[in-house]
């Protein structure tokens, strides 16, 4: 497998006004189709104090 395909792949963290991460965006490159990328967005839900309540994993989305 060509590891150069996966190097320097960006990821983005989205913060709310409290500095709590509410989204993680990772870009996925498949080795069979290196010209296309998929966004995988992980969603985090926090309470009013900033504690994590739940995550939504993009690999399990329907």
ABEGO torsion letter per residue (X at the ends): XBAAAABGBBBBBBBBAAGBBABBBBBBBBAABAABBBBBBBBBBBBAAGBBABBBBAAABX
